[in-house]
Amino acid sequence: MKILYLNYEWDLKKSAGADTHIHELTRELQSLGHSVIIQNRHRDSSGSGKAGAAATLWRALRGRLSRYLHEGAALGRALWGIPSETLLMGKEKPDVGLTRWSLHQFSSLVAARLSGVPLVFEADAPAALEYRRYRDQYRLLPRLAEWIEARTLSGADGVFVVSQQLKTHFVGRGVPEEKISVVPNGADITRFRPEVADPAVRARFGAEQVLAGFVGSFARFHGIAVLQAALPRVLAERPQLVFLLVGTGELVGELEAYCRSLGFADRVVFTGHVPRDRVPGLVATMDILLAPYSAEEFFYLSPIKLFEYMAAGRAVLAARVGQIPEIITDGETGLLYDPSVPGSFEKELLRLVDAPALREALGTRARQTIEKQFTWRAHAEGVVEVLERARRKRFLNHPRDGKVRS
């Protein structure tokens, strides 16, 4: 199959999960024998890269007005994208189009219909809800984003999501259930494995210390508040415990300042952004890996970090929310805490600190689970099924659009 893969994330460098997903899915699709043409069509968020007083003024003005103009810009981007995507599809003549869903991303659907190309959306998040819940710095019109999202996904030839919770959400919004497939995320088991632990990092902390870690973006929906609340108690109760926090994001400065104010700067180490190739070594070096999500009625994520943690063969402590209990069996392949119960996270973390044999057993079984069920190859095979089904459906319903090629 020839696949045209369109990505409209505005800045992949600030979206590690999206970057990993695109990279790994593309690599595995190609290894399965498919041709993948990636078009990263995100807008430069740096102020056009220009220097000087004019650029500074433009960035300041845009910062003040973006709250009100952001949705209009997204709509304009989609309208502007229709002719360019139509031309692109006509030039490349793909067997199927694949687009990552983002706010108001209807241009791909219109272009695909104009070009006679079957189209699948990769919907890793409900963009409308995510904006209203987590990106309240932008003001959206009432109900418009939800209406466009439901109509666009309903009009596609197929949609795949990363969790059953997300499928349930879209079905509740009116997207036909038969159009949505659940394809969980995965891990690269050749990169994330116990053997790649970084000895220099381990030597820095000392063999007698228990190293707990977090990897990812320091965003509100990644449970940073849970981690911050737990730090004073667990550090005070277990002097052998240290933290290594890998990544960057909106809350990292606040958390770092908080740790300094408590006098724990030497026991909570922040790495900042690290190159992609260093992450597996850091993950495998840690004794305990944390996915500290908060209690939420609708938790739709399929955290890539969770699969990579488990592939590294280390003990994982994660929240009992959303898809996570479907991936981790409590007490067998990791430990789960109840985010609705105060102190649950701290209790389970201290349990892991005190039990090296338990940590080793959990890590071994976690690795085995990923090897059997949750690799990027398995994810890509699931995506191929969705793409093939969409292609057959479009051909059967619209045979004049073109022939089905293998």
C-alpha positions as a printed Julia matrix, in Angstrom:
406×3 Matrix{Float64}:
   0.0     0.0     0.0
   1.05    3.55   -0.67
   0.09    5.63    2.37
   0.02    9.44    2.53
   0.49   10.32    6.22
  -0.5    13.9     7.13
   0.43   15.46   10.46
  -0.82   18.89   11.53
   0.74   19.0    15.02
   1.97   22.59   15.27
   5.25   21.69   16.94
   6.29   18.06   17.12
   9.36   18.99   19.14
   7.03   19.92   22.0
   4.87   16.82   21.61
   7.13   13.87   22.41
   4.27   11.36   22.36
   3.13   12.43   18.89
   6.69   12.44   17.61
   7.32    8.92   18.93
   4.05    7.61   17.54
   4.61    8.99   14.06
   8.2     7.78   13.95
   7.48    4.27   15.23
   4.31    3.7    13.22
   6.01    4.85   10.02
   9.03    2.64   10.63
   6.91   -0.45   11.26
   4.61    0.22    8.3
   7.66    0.4     6.08
   9.09   -2.79    7.57
   5.8    -4.5     6.69
   6.4    -3.55    3.05
   4.23   -0.45    2.73
   5.29    2.87    1.25
   4.74    5.83    3.59
   4.92    9.47    2.52
   4.98   11.74    5.58
   3.85   15.33    5.27
   4.51   17.34    8.44
   2.32   20.35    7.8
   2.55   22.0    11.2
   2.97   25.74   11.43
   6.22   27.2    12.75
   5.48   28.53   16.23
   8.69   30.54   16.51
   7.46   33.74   14.91
   8.57   32.82   11.4
  12.11   32.44   12.63
  12.87   36.13   12.11
  14.83   38.31   14.48
  14.59   41.99   15.23
  12.09   44.47   16.62
   9.34   43.57   14.13
   9.49   39.88   15.03
   9.49   40.7    18.75
   6.46   42.93   18.33
   4.67   40.27   16.3
   5.29   37.59   18.93
   4.03   39.85   21.7
   0.92   40.81   19.73
   0.19   37.22   18.79
   0.59   36.14   22.41
  -2.03   38.67   23.51
  -4.5    37.87   20.76
  -4.04   34.1    20.41
  -6.68   33.41   23.06
  -9.3    34.82   20.74
  -7.81   34.11   17.31
  -6.59   30.54   17.79
  -9.8    28.84   16.69
 -10.15   31.14   13.71
  -6.59   30.3    12.73
  -7.36   26.59   12.95
 -10.42   27.02   10.73
  -8.4    29.1     8.28
  -5.66   26.48    8.22
  -8.2    23.78    7.37
  -9.8    25.83    4.6
  -6.38   26.74    3.19
  -5.36   23.1     3.38
  -8.11   21.84    1.07
  -6.54   22.89   -2.25
  -2.99   22.03   -1.2
  -3.98   18.59    0.1
  -6.06   17.94   -3.01
  -3.05   18.76   -5.19
  -0.84   16.58   -3.0
  -3.18   13.61   -3.25
  -3.41   14.08   -6.99
   0.36   14.15   -7.29
   1.16   11.22   -4.99
  -1.89    9.07   -5.88
  -1.88    7.18   -2.56
  -3.92    4.05   -1.97
  -5.11    5.57    1.29
  -4.71    8.78    3.25
  -3.94    8.8     6.97
  -4.31   12.01    8.97
  -3.68   12.7    12.65
  -6.82   14.35   13.96
  -6.41   17.83   15.4
  -8.7    20.79   16.02
 -10.93   21.48   12.96
  -8.87   19.21   10.7
 -11.59   18.69    8.09
  -9.41   19.63    5.12
  -8.15   16.05    4.71
 -11.69   14.7     4.42
 -12.7    17.25    1.78
  -9.47   16.75   -0.18
  -9.84   12.97   -0.05
 -13.37   13.14   -1.38
 -12.34   15.48   -4.17
  -9.45   13.15   -5.04
 -11.28    9.84   -4.67
  -8.81    8.68   -2.0
 -10.01    6.62    0.99
  -9.22    8.39    4.25
  -8.55    7.2     7.81
  -8.17    9.47   10.82
  -5.8     8.65   13.67
  -7.6    10.19   16.64
  -5.35    9.95   19.68
  -7.38   12.53   21.59
 -10.77   14.27   21.49
  -9.44   17.63   20.3
 -12.56   19.61   21.21
 -12.73   18.31   24.77
  -8.97   18.52   25.24
  -8.96   22.19   24.3
 -11.79   23.01   26.68
 -10.33   20.99   29.55
  -6.58   21.56   29.28
  -6.02   24.48   26.92
  -8.27   27.07   28.45
  -5.84   29.8    27.39
  -7.69   29.55   24.07
 -11.33   30.54   23.78
 -13.48   28.3    21.56
 -16.95   29.04   20.25
 -19.72   27.05   21.96
 -20.22   23.55   20.45
 -18.63   24.33   17.08
 -15.49   22.24   17.64
 -17.57   19.28   18.86
 -19.9    19.49   15.84
 -17.06   19.65   13.31
 -15.22   16.81   15.06
 -18.22   14.47   15.0
 -19.16   15.29   11.4
 -15.6    14.94   10.09
 -14.81   11.64   11.83
 -18.19   10.27   10.8
 -17.44   11.11    7.18
 -14.1     9.27    7.1
 -13.7     5.73    5.79
 -12.19    4.66    9.09
 -10.94    5.94   12.43
  -8.57    4.33   14.87
  -8.14    5.35   18.49
  -5.74    4.24   21.2
  -8.2     3.22   23.93
 -11.7     1.83   24.38
 -12.53    4.86   26.51
 -11.82    7.13   23.55
 -13.95    5.01   21.24
 -16.85    5.19   23.7
 -16.5     8.98   23.78
 -16.65    9.38   20.01
 -19.56    6.95   19.69
 -21.39    9.02   22.29
 -20.74   12.07   20.1
 -22.42   10.4    17.14
 -19.54    8.78   15.25
 -20.71    5.34   13.97
 -19.29    2.6    16.17
 -18.42    0.37   13.23
 -16.06    3.02   11.88
 -13.86    3.11   14.99
 -11.15    0.57   15.79
  -9.12    0.45   19.0
  -5.38    0.03   18.38
  -3.38    0.52   21.61
   0.05    2.1    21.58
   3.2     0.05   22.03
   6.93    0.09   22.63
  10.07   -0.58   20.64
  11.39   -3.65   22.48
  14.74   -3.44   20.7
  15.42    0.02   22.16
  13.67   -0.23   25.51
  15.11   -3.25   27.32
  16.87   -3.9    30.65
  20.31   -4.36   29.11
  20.68   -0.72   27.97
  20.82    0.78   31.49
  23.29    3.66   31.68
  26.07    2.74   34.15
  27.29    6.33   34.42
  23.87    7.5    35.64
  23.63    4.65   38.1
  27.11    5.42   39.41
  26.14    9.04   39.97
  23.39    8.05   42.4
  25.06    5.07   44.06
  24.06    1.42   44.24
  22.52    1.79   47.7
  19.96    4.36   46.6
  16.55    3.56   45.11
  16.02    5.58   41.96
  12.43    6.48   41.05
  11.81    8.19   37.74
   9.35    9.95   35.5
   9.77   10.51   31.76
   7.56   12.78   29.68
   6.12   16.23   29.35
   5.39   18.11   32.56
   1.81   18.97   31.64
  -1.25   19.24   33.84
  -2.83   16.06   32.52
   0.3    13.98   33.25
  -0.25   13.87   37.0
   2.49   16.28   38.01
   0.35   17.52   40.9
   0.2    13.97   42.3
   3.97   13.69   42.18
   4.5    17.11   43.73
   2.17   16.38   46.63
   3.9    13.07   47.38
   7.51   14.27   47.35
   7.78   15.75   50.89
   6.41   12.63   52.6
   8.22    9.92   50.67
  11.57   11.71   50.68
  11.3    12.3    54.42
  10.36    8.69   55.17
  12.9     6.98   52.9
  16.36    8.63   52.94
  17.59    6.15   50.3
  15.01    7.34   47.78
  15.98    9.75   44.98
  14.08   10.95   41.91
  15.22   11.45   38.33
  12.71   13.49   36.32
  13.27   13.47   32.58
  11.7    15.94   30.18
  10.32   19.43   30.07
   6.96   21.21   29.94
   4.81   23.95   31.38
   5.04   22.77   35.01
   8.69   21.79   35.26
   9.87   25.2    36.51
   7.25   25.29   39.24
   8.08   21.76   40.4
  11.81   22.42   40.42
  11.35   25.58   42.48
   9.14   23.65   44.9
  11.81   20.99   45.43
  14.46   23.65   46.06
  12.23   25.37   48.6
  11.92   22.1    50.55
  15.66   21.48   50.49
  15.4    18.42   48.27
  17.28   19.75   45.25
  20.0    17.11   45.63
  17.45   14.26   45.75
  15.16   15.36   42.92
  17.21   15.72   39.74
  15.77   17.35   36.62
  17.4    16.52   33.29
  15.44   18.87   31.05
  15.01   17.8    27.45
  17.18   14.84   26.48
  17.83   13.45   22.99
  15.6    10.61   21.92
  18.44    8.1    21.8
  19.28    8.66   25.49
  15.82    7.93   26.85
  15.98    4.08   26.83
  19.21    4.09   28.84
  17.74    6.45   31.44
  14.52    4.45   31.76
  16.37    1.16   32.2
  18.61    2.69   34.88
  15.72    3.45   37.21
  14.4     1.06   39.87
  10.83    2.39   39.87
   9.02    4.13   37.03
   6.07    6.43   37.68
   2.89    7.22   35.77
   1.22    9.45   38.4
  -2.11   10.38   36.83
  -4.9    12.09   38.75
  -8.44   10.84   39.23
 -10.5    11.7    36.15
 -13.96   10.54   35.13
 -12.85   10.35   31.49
  -9.23    9.24   31.08
  -8.77    8.5    27.39
  -4.98    8.33   27.1
  -2.9     5.32   26.09
   0.37    6.57   27.61
   3.37    5.61   25.47
   5.58    5.97   28.54
   3.69    3.12   30.2
   4.59    0.64   27.43
   8.2     1.84   27.33
   8.5     1.57   31.12
   7.29   -2.01   31.02
   9.51   -2.91   28.05
  12.52   -1.74   30.1
  11.8    -4.49   32.61
  11.41   -2.19   35.58
   8.76   -1.94   38.29
   5.97    0.44   37.28
   3.63    2.36   39.57
   0.64    3.77   37.69
  -2.84    5.13   38.34
  -5.85    2.84   38.16
  -7.61    4.93   35.51
  -8.83    4.47   31.96
  -6.95    1.92   29.89
  -4.11    1.42   32.37
  -5.68   -1.53   34.3
  -6.12   -3.25   30.93
  -2.36   -3.03   30.35
  -1.03   -3.58   33.88
  -2.26   -6.43   36.08
  -1.97   -5.12   39.63
   0.57   -7.08   41.63
   1.66   -9.09   38.59
   3.08   -6.72   35.98
   3.12   -3.54   38.04
   1.39   -1.81   40.92
  -1.71    0.35   40.59
  -2.81    3.04   42.99
  -6.26    4.57   43.37
  -5.95    8.28   42.59
  -9.26    8.97   44.33
  -7.86    7.72   47.68
  -5.55   10.19   49.46
  -2.14    8.69   50.15
  -2.58    5.73   47.81
   0.26    6.8    45.53
   2.65    7.35   48.42
   1.73    4.02   50.06
   2.41    1.96   46.94
   5.61    3.87   46.15
   7.0     3.2    49.64
   6.04   -0.45   49.24
   8.17   -0.67   46.1
  11.08    1.16   47.73
  11.15   -1.44   50.49
  10.81   -4.54   48.27
  13.62   -5.1    45.74
  12.5    -8.69   45.05
   9.0    -7.47   44.2
  10.44   -4.81   41.9
  12.45   -7.41   40.02
   9.5    -9.8    39.64
   7.15   -7.06   38.43
   9.7    -5.83   35.91
  10.35   -9.27   34.46
   6.65   -9.99   33.94
   6.05   -6.49   32.57
   8.68   -7.05   29.89
   7.1   -10.36   28.92
   3.68   -8.72   28.56
   5.0    -6.06   26.19
   6.87   -8.64   24.1
   3.7   -10.68   23.65
   1.08   -7.98   23.17
   2.18   -4.38   22.93
   4.95   -3.79   20.41
   4.92   -1.14   17.71
   4.84   -3.99   15.19
   1.55   -5.18   16.69
   0.25   -1.61   16.6
   1.23   -1.21   12.94
  -0.45   -4.49   12.02
  -3.64   -3.23   13.64
  -3.39    0.04   11.73
  -2.87   -1.84    8.44
  -6.12   -3.72    9.05
  -7.95   -0.41    9.45
  -6.37    1.06    6.33
  -7.08   -2.03    4.21
 -10.69   -2.14    5.39
 -11.17    1.54    4.56
  -9.64    1.03    1.14
 -11.88   -1.94    0.33
 -14.94   -0.09    1.56
 -14.21    2.97   -0.57
 -13.56    0.85   -3.66
 -16.74   -1.22   -3.25
 -18.9     1.86   -2.7
 -17.17    4.04   -5.29
 -15.5     1.77   -7.89
 -14.8     4.69  -10.22
 -12.43    6.21   -7.69
  -9.76    3.74   -8.76
  -8.61    0.19   -8.38
  -7.42   -1.47   -5.19
  -3.66   -1.98   -5.31
  -1.64   -4.17   -3.02
